[in-house]
Amino acid sequence: MKKIIAAMLAIVMCFGMCMTAYAGKYEKIGDGCYELWEGERISGVYERGVDVSQWQSGVDWNRVKNDDVQFVMIRMRSKGAIDPEFREHASGAASAGIKLGVYLYMNALTVEQSVADANWVLDLIGEYPISYPVALDLEDKDYYWDMSNDELNALVDAFCQTIKDAGYYPVLYLNDYWVRNKLDMKHLSKWGIWIARYGAYPSTSGHKMWQVTNQGYIDGIKEWVDIDFAMTDMSTLIPANSWKTIQGNQYYYRNYSKVKNDWVEDGGKWYYMDQIGLKKTGWLTDDGDTYYLGADGVMVTGVQTIDGVLYAFELSGRLMKEGQVEYDGRTYTVSADGRMTEYIPPETEAAAQE
């Protein structure tokens, strides 16, 4: 019995050592240089971040920000529903000025389900300033071990391509063991990689992010938290100003936030995004001026025929109200409502009456 108890104690002690051997803050000790385990150092780190889920609650994101955390990856789903802490994490971190990324455990068994999952993600993140990747975590289901590489590749491609087509940057969250023993990295490496390996350097290179521990401690977070390193400047991969297409609708994001009730200029063309962020079409009155936006949402200028009536618009897009314009070799008078009528000189009109 004593031998059994001693053996159990040894196991507990070993387990405790394993759990704490790679715990810590992984603090910055120089420009892009961080201290790892037992004095090891890594250079070339662009930013330090954390990833969180419902297991981290009551986070003080301002304290987190002040503890050298530039980004956060937030879990989106738990047991088929939105992670209970997702919205709290996303709004709190964004308010503190921390860059947002998200991750989703993969549950799909068919390509159709994988696309549906991607669209679910897009619907949820559309209102948040996402400036870090959208990650697909491949570790959740043991039955993926029973899939062929071709089957798994198809599920991953369906999800990632849908995310990419929408205008976001997809990555795959993988542990180092899966990379070495299960996955077809020759195929999957076309997507960005977020690698997890604790206590040792990843066995592969070229990863965009590295989860270095699941036993990190950060000021403002009460529980253990995963610490991650960004190994590249994400702003070079994820533009701050861009169009995104979600469920067939186009939205414009300025500095990663969806533009609403405001003008957008892109490629020399002007658009007005309405109260939900969609392109306005037709007549628009803004700050006392009148504009017209075509069926494609582009603001018109110059002379335009609208519903069979000629109108004149300034180069700024504002509707002309009174004045004269030359069009198609003729002179037109512009009325107070912007309508154009051909100008007839007084003497010509008098002669015609005689």
Secondary structure in CASP SS format (residue, H / E / C, confidence):
PFRMAT SS
TARGET T0000
AUTHOR 0000-0000-0000
METHOD secondary structure of the structure
MODEL  1
M C 1.00
K H 1.00
K H 1.00
I H 1.00
I H 1.00
A H 1.00
A H 1.00
M H 1.00
L H 1.00
A H 1.00
I H 1.00
V H 1.00
M H 1.00
C H 1.00
F H 1.00
G H 1.00
M H 1.00
C H 1.00
M H 1.00
T H 1.00
A H 1.00
Y C 1.00
A C 1.00
G E 1.00
K C 1.00
Y C 1.00
E C 1.00
K E 1.00
I E 1.00
G E 1.00
D C 1.00
G C 1.00
C E 1.00
Y E 1.00
E E 1.00
L C 1.00
W C 1.00
E C 1.00
G C 1.00
E C 1.00
R E 1.00
I E 1.00
S C 1.00
G C 1.00
V C 1.00
Y C 1.00
E E 1.00
R E 1.00
G E 1.00
V E 1.00
D E 1.00
V E 1.00
S C 1.00
Q C 1.00
W C 1.00
Q C 1.00
S C 1.00
G C 1.00
V C 1.00
D C 1.00
W H 1.00
N H 1.00
R H 1.00
V H 1.00
K H 1.00
N H 1.00
D C 1.00
D C 1.00
V C 1.00
Q C 1.00
F E 1.00
V E 1.00
M E 1.00
I E 1.00
R E 1.00
M C 1.00
R E 1.00
S E 1.00
K C 1.00
G C 1.00
A E 1.00
I E 1.00
D C 1.00
P C 1.00
E C 1.00
F H 1.00
R H 1.00
E H 1.00
H H 1.00
A H 1.00
S H 1.00
G H 1.00
A H 1.00
A H 1.00
S H 1.00
A C 1.00
G C 1.00
I C 1.00
K E 1.00
L E 1.00
G E 1.00
V E 1.00
Y E 1.00
L E 1.00
Y E 1.00
M C 1.00
N C 1.00
A C 1.00
L C 1.00
T C 1.00
V H 1.00
E H 1.00
Q H 1.00
S H 1.00
V H 1.00
A H 1.00
D H 1.00
A H 1.00
N H 1.00
W H 1.00
V H 1.00
L H 1.00
D H 1.00
L H 1.00
I H 1.00
G C 1.00
E C 1.00
Y C 1.00
P C 1.00
I E 1.00
S E 1.00
Y E 1.00
P E 1.00
V E 1.00
A E 1.00
L E 1.00
D E 1.00
L C 1.00
E C 1.00
D C 1.00
K C 1.00
D H 1.00
Y H 1.00
Y H 1.00
W H 1.00
D H 1.00
M C 1.00
S C 1.00
N H 1.00
D H 1.00
E H 1.00
L H 1.00
N H 1.00
A H 1.00
L H 1.00
V H 1.00
D H 1.00
A H 1.00
F H 1.00
C H 1.00
Q H 1.00
T H 1.00
I H 1.00
K H 1.00
D H 1.00
A H 1.00
G C 1.00
Y C 1.00
Y C 1.00
P E 1.00
V E 1.00
L E 1.00
Y E 1.00
L E 1.00
N E 1.00
D H 1.00
Y H 1.00
W H 1.00
V H 1.00
R H 1.00
N H 1.00
K C 1.00
L C 1.00
D C 1.00
M H 1.00
K H 1.00
H H 1.00
L H 1.00
S C 1.00
K C 1.00
W C 1.00
G E 1.00
I E 1.00
W E 1.00
I E 1.00
A E 1.00
R C 1.00
Y C 1.00
G C 1.00
A C 1.00
Y C 1.00
P C 1.00
S C 1.00
T C 1.00
S C 1.00
G C 1.00
H C 1.00
K C 1.00
M E 1.00
W E 1.00
Q E 1.00
V E 1.00
T E 1.00
N E 1.00
Q E 1.00
G E 1.00
Y C 1.00
I C 1.00
D C 1.00
G C 1.00
I C 1.00
K C 1.00
E C 1.00
W C 1.00
V E 1.00
D E 1.00
I E 1.00
D E 1.00
F E 1.00
A E 1.00
M C 1.00
T C 1.00
D C 1.00
M H 1.00
S H 1.00
T H 1.00
L C 1.00
I C 1.00
P C 1.00
A C 1.00
N C 1.00
S E 1.00
W E 1.00
K E 1.00
T E 1.00
I E 1.00
Q C 1.00
G C 1.00
N E 1.00
Q E 1.00
Y E 1.00
Y E 1.00
Y E 1.00
R E 1.00
N C 1.00
Y C 1.00
S E 1.00
K E 1.00
V C 1.00
K C 1.00
N C 1.00
D E 1.00
W E 1.00
V E 1.00
E E 1.00
D E 1.00
G C 1.00
G C 1.00
K E 1.00
W E 1.00
Y E 1.00
Y E 1.00
M E 1.00
D C 1.00
Q C 1.00
I C 1.00
G C 1.00
L C 1.00
K E 1.00
K C 1.00
T C 1.00
G E 1.00
W E 1.00
L E 1.00
T E 1.00
D E 1.00
D C 1.00
G C 1.00
D E 1.00
T E 1.00
Y E 1.00
Y E 1.00
L E 1.00
G C 1.00
A C 1.00
D C 1.00
G C 1.00
V C 1.00
M E 1.00
V C 1.00
T C 1.00
G E 1.00
V E 1.00
Q E 1.00
T E 1.00
I E 1.00
D C 1.00
G C 1.00
V E 1.00
L E 1.00
Y E 1.00
A E 1.00
F E 1.00
E C 1.00
L C 1.00
S C 1.00
G C 1.00
R C 1.00
L E 1.00
M C 1.00
K C 1.00
E C 1.00
G E 1.00
Q E 1.00
V E 1.00
E E 1.00
Y E 1.00
D C 1.00
G C 1.00
R E 1.00
T E 1.00
Y E 1.00
T E 1.00
V E 1.00
S C 1.00
A C 1.00
D C 1.00
G C 1.00
R E 1.00
M E 1.00
T E 1.00
E E 1.00
Y C 1.00
I C 1.00
P C 1.00
P H 1.00
E H 1.00
T H 1.00
E H 1.00
A H 1.00
A H 1.00
A H 1.00
Q H 1.00
E C 1.00
END
